Structures are given as structure tokens and as C-alpha cells.
Amino acid sequence: MKVRLAPSGLDFETEPGTTLLKAAEAAGIELPSSCRNGTCRTCICQLVSGHVRHIIEWPGLSIDEKDEGWILPCVAEALDDLTLDAPKAFSVFQD
């Protein structure tokens, strides 16, 4: 599955069973992160298109945030191709 990041236009591939944060890091893309367990909310970003599944029962998101499309990439897996609004993402391979 392909994940596209807006507004940077960066993209990466992910597979079932891999969190979005781990897949991004494997592709050389840095997303803000800290706890990696869905509680600190450092990685929060908005899902523009596609579907995800959070791997923990209740990630650190309110019902309203979930309804508005906010996700936590550290504990989310893609279910199909995605577009995420992640303005702080950057490639470690760029100057």
C-alpha cells in the first residue's frame, strides 16, 4: 500500500502489520514522534483519504478527533492507500 504525505508530496510503501511510523522511518522519512505507544500525541496527523486501523484498543484520541480523521501513525496501520496531512514530515535523504 502507498502512503502519500501532504503538503510535502513525499510517499512511502507500507505492508499489513507495520505501523505507519515504522514504515515511514524505513523509507527514510521522519515524522514527529516520541512515545511510540499512542499516548503522547506527538505524531498526530490527519487522514485525508484511505482507511487505517489503530493497533491498540483506544489510542490517545477523543471520539471527536477520530470522527474528524485524526490518527496516530505510531499505532496505526494502513488498510489501503492513504494520504495524510503531515506538514512536519521530511526526508532524511534531502539536503
SVG drawing of the C-alpha trace seen along z (x, -y; Angstrom):
<svg xmlns="http://www.w3.org/2000/svg" viewBox="-17 -22 39 30">
<polyline fill="none" stroke="black" stroke-width="0.4" points="0.0,0.0 1.2,-3.5 1.1,-6.4 1.4,-10.0 2.2,-12.9 0.8,-16.3 2.0,-19.0 5.5,-17.6 4.5,-15.2 6.7,-12.5 5.5,-9.0 6.4,-5.5 5.2,-1.9 3.8,0.0 2.6,3.5 0.0,5.0 1.3,5.4 3.6,2.4 2.7,-0.9 2.8,-4.0 5.6,-5.4 7.8,-2.4 7.1,-2.2 8.0,-5.9 11.2,-5.5 12.2,-2.5 11.7,-4.7 13.9,-7.5 11.0,-9.8 10.9,-11.4 7.5,-12.1 7.4,-13.7 7.3,-11.0 8.1,-10.4 6.3,-7.7 5.5,-5.3 2.6,-3.8 -0.3,-6.1 -0.3,-8.3 1.8,-11.4 0.1,-12.6 3.4,-13.9 2.8,-12.1 -0.9,-13.2 -1.8,-13.9 -5.0,-14.0 -6.1,-11.3 -7.1,-12.9 -8.0,-9.7 -8.0,-6.0 -8.5,-3.9 -6.4,-2.9 -6.7,-0.6 -5.2,-1.5 -3.4,1.5 -4.3,0.5 -7.9,0.5 -8.1,-3.1 -5.3,-5.4 -4.9,-8.9 -7.6,-10.4 -11.1,-11.7 -14.2,-10.4 -14.5,-13.8 -10.9,-13.7 -11.4,-10.2 -14.6,-11.4 -12.6,-14.3 -10.0,-12.0 -7.1,-12.4 -4.8,-9.4 -1.7,-8.5 0.8,-6.9 2.8,-5.3 -0.1,-2.9 -1.9,-2.9 -1.7,-0.5 -2.9,-1.3 -5.8,0.8 -5.5,-0.7 -3.6,-3.5 -3.5,-6.7 -3.0,-10.4 -2.0,-12.0 -1.8,-15.7 1.6,-15.6 3.2,-19.1 6.2,-18.3 7.3,-15.3 10.7,-15.4 13.0,-13.1 16.4,-12.3 17.9,-11.9 17.3,-15.6 19.7,-18.4"/>
</svg>
